[in-house]
Amino acid sequence: MDLRQLRYFLTVAEEHSVTRAAARLHLTQPPLTVQLSRLERELGVPLLIRHRRGVDLTDAGRYLATHARRLLAEVDGLAESVRQLGEGRSGRLALAFDSATAWEVLPQLLERFLVDRPDVVLDVSEETADGVLEAVRLRRTDLGLVHLPPPTVARTRDPQLDFAVVHREPLVAVLPAALATQHGERADLAALAAQQFLAPAPGAWGGLQRHLVEACRQAGFEPNVRDVKLVPTVVALVGAGLGVSILPSSVRAVRGDKVALLPLARHVPVVETAIVRRRDEPPAPPAAHLLRLALSTPEPDMLAPELAPARTGRDAVWQWGE
């Protein structure tokens, strides 16, 4: 007794006619009759009562039809579950992210993913940038989302991980509203050299302090930096007039009324956000779909071609140190 025979038998039971069942199954009548006869011989009991108007079920036939219907429904459900899992439409996806990516990149990416894959269970965890890399490296998470260090900071190749840039945004000056009125439409960092700079502690919030320090160095001075634990606290202290800062433009998501964001007068490297995966194994289907979404994100128009990082392979993968 196989599933095909059960499907044939159940169709005959529903139609009460071998002829109509054969038409529904897109078969001719003789092969269907052969399969029904084989099923009855295998079970050793008659399942159908044949007459001129069609067929009726015996008691054994009714019992088989009830259980065959339930069995086939379970088989069909199992097959669909397997297809969904194999296509990445169900299952689990673990994603680690550093805090600063949660302002703009992360919510937009996850919103798009959940529209496409509403049945995938998402497990997201907030980490430091180094914590994200460690989580991906040790397989505690499938993918990671991090801000990359400035190009002027030495980057060490990690042979276990691949990095692909998925988003770029400019740095902006974060100033008290009253101070911003003295700088016109753009802020010249050199004119801010005497100010107290506020920034997340080194290594926290995607290493944003390194971006601040490098931007100031390019403007010709070494900033006096006070470490602050959280970026929203940086913004609040700037609004209170206790200093200034330089942060990615997505900080507008946590900006207060007393804070102004000004573009920088001089060019400094943009802040790049990368998605991270393990190099030694293909991603599971849900992770593969998130990667496709992340890599399809358009890059900002302000990025000149000569600033684009080197890319290799069809996935436009970018390596630390290349």
C-alpha angles and dihedrals in degrees: 000000000000135000093258092057091048091052090050092048093047091051090052090048091052095045097039085216134085090207095053091043091052091052091049091049092045091240135123115249100249098062090045090052090050092054092049091050091050090051092052092047092049092051093040095225135088114256100181136048107212122208138153095273093051132273138315128198125253119223088265089048092052091049091049092047093053094051095037090056091053093044095049091048089054091047092050091047091049092050092051091048091052091049092049091050093046092048093047094247091123137019129071136304123195116200127180119198138180115240100251093059089063093076097071119336100053100048093046092049095046092046091056091045094051092050089057098035109028093158096056113103109229120211109189125180130187115226142157114268091260089046091054092053092047092049092053093043093052093044094244086127135024098224140006136210118208144158111245123230118259114276089248091062116085111257120203120214113240109208092202099054140061122207126200122185109233103167140023129192134172126248116247134195112252107209140166107264093244093052092047090063088066093060105054117215096333134037121233106211092206088064089056096052094111094051126103107251120213121203142155113272116274111282094016126108095018094311093290092158089068090057091051094049094046092049090052092047090054087053089056106258142084109240124229098234127195114197117234123185101224133032093225086056090051089054093047092050091048088052089052090055097249096126148313135265145194116226140154114284091249087075084090085086090071099030118131128216092258095056129082126200116211129184113242119257093220126051117257126172115279122245110258124207117203135193113223131209138166114269099209100065138037115254119255114255097264091049091046090055092050089050091053091051093047094049092048092061110118116240121235115270093232091072109102116216093243089060095055113111120243112274133197136188132013093293092058090237116187121204128211107253097020 
